[in-house]
């Protein structure tokens, strides 16, 4: 399977009255992106914690920047995308591109993630070795998939983003209990500036 080298992340404020319809549109739009617009992976859901709790969010993985351009050119071919944009009840607040860094951690397949933890931090060093080792601690305690990269666009360009998915809230708790007892994790926390750590609820 072709690996994603870039991730597009889009977040939007959504009126509560439009939320269920929007999630339905996002489901169909995700299928369109994978089937007709070149996306390799798509996940969508709602931010569950932090100051942006309730915002809807979508992650799209692509092979290269050309694939992103081609996908954007095809967005308007999707009735679901057009409904989201024309509703007047959603407002995009984030649309950024992340350049992904390969991690030598094997994803767990066959289990659909229900939650994700998204961490954004500032570090001059890409810290790929440290993130790989920390990710392995998470995996050993129930985490499913791992994506790590550097923001290429937006006001926080250059900041790092680490996304990890889980099957349950209980697995998040166990993973962080183990990480908090790990010296590599503790040292990493002491050397970076964490912007946020938020939980995302995914939908199918």
C-alpha positions in Angstrom: 0.0 0.0 0.0 1.3 3.5 -0.9 2.2 5.5 2.2 0.9 9.0 2.8 3.6 11.6 2.8 1.3 14.5 3.5 -1.8 15.0 5.7 -4.4 17.7 5.2 -6.3 18.6 8.4 -9.5 20.7 8.2 -11.4 21.8 11.3 -14.7 23.7 11.3 -17.1 25.3 13.7 -20.6 23.7 13.2 -24.0 24.8 14.5 -25.5 22.3 16.8 -28.6 22.2 14.7 -26.6 21.1 11.7 -24.2 18.6 13.4 -25.9 15.3 12.5 -26.4 16.4 8.8 -22.8 17.6 8.6 -21.5 14.2 10.0 -23.6 12.4 7.3 -22.1 14.7 4.6 -18.6 14.1 6.0 -19.1 10.4 5.8 -20.1 10.5 2.1 -17.4 13.1 1.3 -14.8 10.9 2.9 -15.9 8.1 0.6 -15.7 10.5 -2.4 -12.2 11.6 -1.4 -10.9 8.0 -1.3 -12.8 6.8 -4.4 -12.6 9.7 -6.7 -10.1 12.3 -5.4 -6.9 10.5 -4.7 -7.0 10.4 -0.9 -5.2 7.4 0.6 -6.8 7.6 4.0 -9.6 9.8 5.5 -10.8 10.0 9.1 -13.3 12.5 10.5 -14.9 13.2 13.8 -15.3 15.8 16.5 -12.8 17.5 18.9 -13.8 16.4 22.4 -11.6 18.5 24.6 -9.9 21.9 24.9 -11.1 25.3 23.8 -12.2 24.0 20.4 -14.3 21.1 21.8 -17.3 20.4 19.5 -15.5 21.5 16.3 -15.7 19.0 13.5 -12.4 17.8 12.0 -11.2 15.7 9.1 -7.8 14.2 8.3 -6.8 13.3 4.7 -3.7 11.4 3.7 -2.1 11.9 0.3 0.9 10.5 -1.6 2.3 13.9 -2.6 1.4 17.6 -3.1 0.2 17.0 -6.6 -2.4 14.6 -5.2 -3.5 17.3 -2.8 -3.9 19.8 -5.7 -5.9 17.3 -7.7 -8.1 16.5 -4.8 -8.9 20.2 -4.1 -9.8 20.6 -7.8 -12.4 17.9 -7.4 -14.0 19.0 -4.2 -16.7 20.9 -5.9 -17.8 17.6 -7.7 -19.1 16.3 -4.4 -22.7 17.2 -3.5 -21.9 16.6 0.1 -19.0 19.0 0.1 -21.1 21.6 -1.6 -23.8 21.1 1.0 -21.4 21.6 3.8 -19.9 24.8 2.3 -23.3 26.3 1.3 -25.1 25.5 4.5 -24.2 28.7 6.3 -23.9 26.6 9.4 -20.3 25.6 9.2 -17.2 27.8 9.2 -13.7 26.4 8.4 -11.2 27.7 11.0 -8.2 25.5 10.2 -7.0 24.0 6.9 -3.3 23.0 7.0 -0.9 20.6 5.5 1.4 18.4 7.5 4.5 16.7 6.1 4.6 13.3 7.6 7.7 11.7 9.0 8.0 7.9 8.7 8.0 6.0 12.1 9.1 2.5 12.5 6.0 1.5 14.3 3.6 -1.0 12.7 -0.1 0.1 12.7 -2.6 -2.4 14.2 -5.1 -3.3 11.4 -8.5 -4.8 11.6 -9.7 -2.6 14.5 -11.5 0.7 13.8 -10.3 3.5 16.0 -12.9 5.2 18.1 -10.7 7.9 19.6 -7.6 9.8 18.7 -5.2 11.9 20.8 -3.7 14.8 18.8 -0.6 16.5 20.3 1.0 19.7 18.9 4.3 20.9 20.2 7.2 23.1 19.3 10.7 21.6 19.0 13.7 22.6 17.0 14.7 18.9 16.8 12.3 16.6 14.8 12.7 14.0 17.6 11.8 11.1 15.4 13.7 8.6 17.5 12.0 9.8 20.7 8.6 9.9 19.2 9.1 6.4 17.8 10.0 5.0 21.2 7.1 6.8 22.9 4.7 5.6 20.2 5.9 2.0 20.9 5.0 2.5 24.6 1.5 3.6 23.5 1.2 0.6 21.1 2.2 -1.8 23.8 -0.6 -0.5 25.9 -3.4 -0.5 23.3 -2.8 2.3 20.7 -3.6 1.4 17.1 -2.1 3.8 14.6 0.5 6.5 14.6 1.1 9.6 12.4 3.8 12.2 13.1 4.8 15.2 11.1 5.7 18.9 10.8 3.2 21.6 9.9 4.0 23.0 6.5 1.4 25.8 6.5 -0.4 28.1 8.8 0.7 30.3 11.7 2.2 27.4 13.5 4.3 26.2 10.5 7.3 24.2 11.8 5.5 22.9 14.9 5.2 19.1 15.3 2.0 17.1 15.3 1.7 13.6 16.7 -1.6 11.7 16.3 -2.3 8.4 17.9 -5.6 6.4 17.6 -7.2 4.1 20.2 -10.1 1.7 20.4 -11.5 3.2 23.7 -11.0 5.8 26.3 -9.8 3.1 28.7 -6.9 2.3 26.3 -5.9 6.0 26.3 -5.8 6.0 30.1 -3.6 2.8 30.1 -1.3 4.2 27.4 -0.7 7.4 29.3 -0.2 5.7 32.6 2.6 3.7 31.0 4.0 6.7 29.2 4.1 8.8 32.4 6.3 6.1 34.0 8.6 6.1 31.0 11.8 8.2 31.3 12.0 8.9 27.6 8.5 10.4 27.7 9.3 12.4 30.8 12.5 13.8 29.3 10.7 14.6 26.0 8.0 16.6 27.9 10.7 18.6 29.7 12.4 19.6 26.4 9.4 20.7 24.3 6.7 23.3 24.5 3.3 21.5 24.2 0.7 23.7 22.5 -2.2 21.3 23.1 -3.2 17.7 23.7 -6.8 16.9 22.7 -9.0 13.9 22.3 -10.9 13.4 19.1 -14.0 11.2 18.7 -14.0 9.5 15.3 -17.1 8.4 13.4 -17.4 5.8 10.6 
